[in-house]
Amino acid sequence: MNKKILLIAVLLALVLAFFLFDLHHWLSLEKLKTWQEEFEQWRRASPILVGLLFMLFYILVVGLSLPGAAIMTLAAGALFGLWWGILIVSFASSIGATLAFLVSRFLLRDWVQSRFARRLRTVNSGMERDGAFYLFALRLVPVFPFFLINILMGLTRIKTWTFYWVSQLGMLPATVVYVNAGTQLGKVKSVGGILSPGLLLSFVLLGLFPLLAKWVLSWIKRYRASH
């Protein structure tokens, strides 16, 4: 119990520091555009260090279930470009999600499983049988908020490694779409740039992605049912 209290205290301290130091105000498109040129200078001077610091901050935001992951994904595209942005976000989001998953499991799973053991038998058996596919579906088609999936999965018996690799695979398509949109936003220098073909195409992809993801998921379900 002491370990749980200590962990809760550390988490609360980090969350309070995040808001007390107004770090949440930095997670906006306005701030991104304001500091883009200066950030670009830092990146050119120390690309590895800046990339690692960005990745660590992303992991912190996701691991603490704080708002701002979507903006940071766009920022990664604007600041690092498509391929480096995808690489950074893909691993940072998966690692951060796994940390949130482990925190939820450490703090809450034993209590939830013991308190609702009878009601969770069906859920536990279903997760053992189709847990990876179910998680993949939730990641591919974001019906529920990103942070909520991390927390709820921590209450189940899905293996940590399975949670990690399925999350990374399932979130990759959305990561590519959002980082690509960020690369286009980073190029906008004026109001006229908003109407550029690249940016308009990125917005179209953002809108079509949920529909495409549902189609892919339906195809996978039909394939599984026929084999």
DABEL-V193060 format. One record per run of one state. SS is the DSSP state (2 for helix, 1 for strand, 0 for the rest). FROM is the first residue (numbers start at 1). TO is the last residue. Records with the same first field share a line. If there is no record, write none. Layout:
SS->FROM-TO ; FROM-TO
This chain:
0->1-1 ; 21-22 ; 27-28 ; 35-35 ; 46-46 ; 64-68 ; 81-81 ; 116-116 ; 141-145 ; 155-159 ; 186-190 ; 196-196 ; 227-227
2->2-20 ; 23-26 ; 29-34 ; 36-45 ; 47-63 ; 69-80 ; 82-115 ; 117-140 ; 146-154 ; 160-185 ; 191-195 ; 197-226
